[in-house]
Amino acid sequence: MVEEGDVVMAELTGSVRQDTGEVMRMSMAEVFVMREGLIAERRAWVVELKENDHR
């Protein structure tokens, strides 16, 4: 997690087993813009990781 001024960002990775049995790896992130101690804006995304840990 990174916090700078009124912006907080969290990044994490995960995996999920699909119906085919294949495992999909992903990187996820959330960004929060704070105003007066409240969340004013939220952005989130998920990116599928196609390459393995060694590349």
Order of alpha helices (4+ residues) and beta strands (2+ residues): beta-beta-beta-beta
